[in-house]
Amino acid sequence: MTSKQKEPSTALVPVKFSRLTRRGILLGLSLSQLVALSTGVLAVVVALYAGGGILLAYTAPVWVLSAALTWVPVAGRPAVEWLPVTFWWLWRATGGQLLYRRRIVVPRPAGTLALPGDMARLREYADPDTGAGMVHDPHQQTLTVVCEVAHPAFVLLDPGEQERRVTSWGRVLATVCRSGRIATLQVLERTLPDSGTGLAEWWATHGTAEDTWAATTYAELIDRAGPAGERHATTLSLSLDMKTSARQIRTAGGGIRGAAAVLRQEMSTLTAALRSADLTPSGWLSPGQIAVILRAAYDPAIAATLARHGELGQHLATAGPVAVNESWTRLRTDSAHHAVLWINEWPRSMVYPGFLSPVLLSTGIQRSFSLLCTPMRSDQAARDIRKKKVEHISDQAQRAKIGQIEDAAHTAEYHDVLQQEADLTAGHGVLRYTGLISVSAPTVDELDAAVAAIEQAAIQASCETRLLVGQQAAAFTAAALPLCRHI
C-alpha cells in the first residue's frame, strides 16, 4: 500500500489587516461626541423647564453648536475631535513652542541629547558590555537601543522564499510579544543619498586601471553617478518598558545599569530570532552611529558628507538641529522641509506581503517609513479581545432593540476580533501597528510634489494616508527617528 505525501505549498498566502475600530461608546458616538451632545441636550431641557420657547431661542447657539460639533464632519472626522488638536496648537503657538533655536553659547548638560521639544529630556547611556548606545526616557520610563539590519530585496525573491521569510518574521514578532517587557518595536526604512563610496570601493577592488576608453568611461561614470544615487537603510529599535520590568531590573542591580542588563537579554533574544529569519543584524549601533542618523534626519544635505567621513557627527550632544520651525501642515529644519503622513487605513481586502512596494520602492523621493509595533502580552490580549466581543454583542443587542439596521462594517469588525482570538489561540502575538511616512525635500514646492507622489503610491498599495496637521513636530520624531517615539 502506497501513500502520497502532500507537497508543501510554495505559493504566497494573501493576508488581511484588521479594520481600525470606529465603534463608539453609545450608538456609534465617541466620548467627545457624547459630551458635546449631552451639553446641547442639557441646554434644551433647562430652557424648556425654565422659560419655555423664549429661553429655548436664547440658548439656540449652545445646542446648535453642540449638534454641529457632534455630527458635522471636518476632513473625515467629527468637528468635536478637532478641538483638542486646535487648542493644543494654539497653546503651543502662544507659548512660543513652535520655534526652536539651539543655544550655541550655553553648553548642554552631560549625557543629554540636543533635541527639540519634549525630546530634550532624553538621556544617553553607553552600555559598557556591548558598546551599544541606549537612549533613556526618564518620563516614559523606557530604554531604547537601535540595530541596523541587512536583508535581500524581498520583491526579487521567488514566492516560496517570500512565504518562508514572512513566516519567519511572524516568529520574530511573536518572540517580542512573549516576554511582556518590550514597550515598542520600531521598523524604520529610510532612503539616503548615496555618497558613492561603495561604488568607488568596488571599482578600486575589481576594476582595472587601464588607459583604455572603456575603463576611463566607466571610472568617470562612477565618479559622476555614484553621489547622485540613493540607498536604503533599515533599522530595528527595541524599547524596554522599565515599569513592567521593575522586578527584573532590581534583581540585576537597579537603576540604569540594571535596566541595561535586562535589555541585553532582550537584545540577545531578538538577535537570535532575526538570524533564524535569515536577516543579518549588523550589530547594535553605538552612540556615534545613532548621532549620525539623527543628524541626517534633521539635516539631509549633510548626510552624504557624514557617510564619506566616518569621524564627523559622531556625538549625540551635537546631533540635533540648529533650528526648527513648525507650521500647521509641515516642519522646517536645517536644510529641508518635512511632512508626515499617517496610514490611517490599511488594506481592507486580501493582499500579498509585498503590497507596500509602491511606497518603499518609490525613487527620487527622500522619505522615511516607520512601523511602530506595540506588543501585548497574551493575557492582556485575551482580556482585550473578550472585552471587544462583549462590546460587539451588547451593541448588536442595543441596535436590535431600537430597530437600527446592522451595519456591514460592524459585522466585519466583529469577524476581525474573532480572527484575532483564533490567531492568539494558535500561538501568534498580538501587536498594534502604526504606520508613518515622513517626506523631505529642500523646497516647499518639491515637498508638495513628493507628498502627492507618496499619496498616489499609497493608493496603489491599497492604503489610505492622512496628513497629520497640527502635530508635525511630534509626528516627525516618531516617523524619522529610530527612538520608538509615539504621537
Steps between C-alpha positions, in 0.01 A plus 500: 500500500646831399409843627560835332662768709360849460762734364544823692344796326740755360237758409467829682209515742304829497423666831242749625542775759255562778291811455556809706232490768248779449241392754390751758395470860128532428324473162823557313584825679841551657558649844566850364185481287295386799632791710415753229157346443427486875582870530249584227229274644554647848465853359173404327354332811590789731358751252169312468452466874617853591361731235335306222533606140656841567791357700533219246558764232758675719690175555485408132870580439596249770302200383546578130877519551490176700311322223742635238803389700346156545394416146664739251815336357817696432762321286341165574477547878228650721563866572518440875805275454692793352459709816789337699736529202405864439521601866838329545628670185387843622652437843835413348482792256433754776776349712760522224542121483475483121850641461826344612845653488805333643685694762857484378663689784321320785638145531257212543515271807717195454317192376205688348391514138482834319148439366200734491171474686429228751797299368734731692436275800666198331824374651793319343648183647786300347481133593849392609441132413369531144608853410144576392354843541185498712251785522321540833169683534460576873137613460369208297734259683639338185846399385554475123772338293542498120622227265570525128373208293607383154270293281461404135244669276169335592332566166778319312457173690289212372154451657607201708791690654280802562242290685773338710642839596156634588442203731842551659428870557176400670705290743719803572194706591364218714834490684472871577152451644582210731718669761257780577787740567519667158319832468551557126671343201567751222589409142647803322580490128673810362619620162835674520708679238783269399843650545644273232760345730360150444536522123844658531619223732362233269676656200823529693482129587362347180573760234800524276698822487568473129541796273221383273181671389274253682687522832519880487131535416399256774709683760351836401149351518561377852637838607197685363212259557609363837417805715176556304349166598312394811514208736262339746579442866290300746525516878319322781449687828418311818352687795496347849209583728673571831171508692404146401857378549544660844550168680758373250680836511526487879635145476764616250623775732246777448529834328603553143766228523243244605268610219788465253564145625133408448501662158809300403300181551231626265768605252648150496158344451415735215837446330451123505147536364620729219773258396252212495285714269796540259546865591850629561532732799816706463535564870345742744576859413740700710415852624699646211309300239167603652619861492566473125143374441351786702716759327412366153128507583502868598763607247475278189747714306784385725414128483733420208787686664451310825501172307829585326677617815436249777637719779264793448179543699577221747368679808145482628542829683526682164280277283183706532383778270612860515154639420147361472187683378170318530191599305153348479581265210879469485829527688811699404838390632860587413508419129162349412124520527316198638143369500376190682217276378313250713374173353155518653358214294686182412375282212147375564521219247738207476850614398835332457794574735675729250205738471706797630749482213354806318577710806833345599639484147404852394804665345609860505326570832676527832271339755496291814248225566450415865298207630437520873404163649357502852494142630243373746548219747288192439288550812444868424414423138253230609327742740487769234350259246237381751412863575459578131280194448273603787478854363412376152231266630347762731505764223330255266228434760455874559464568127247218470292653782469840336450350155829618350620301200822305549790663318738288293797690649404386853469142379843517336655642820346218703645242261841669537474456878418132455798462267730665756374257763572207270852629425569551870383146576731370225800659676544817300567837660260792500651835405360843431649654189548868419634592158660841439665643188729802526572680171788749468597746229721811472214732393127527571402437137711186482352387832144539372587303187666225705204477739261469206716223351508310831123533536455350154744221585300427817182476292674244279586310818129501599572730796348829603720779635425823683719799568555543874413866526566691820752245630775482241786536750392205714413300189845562348678365808289184481533455123862597426694422819574146626411585861165316536310823549121518493262779409 
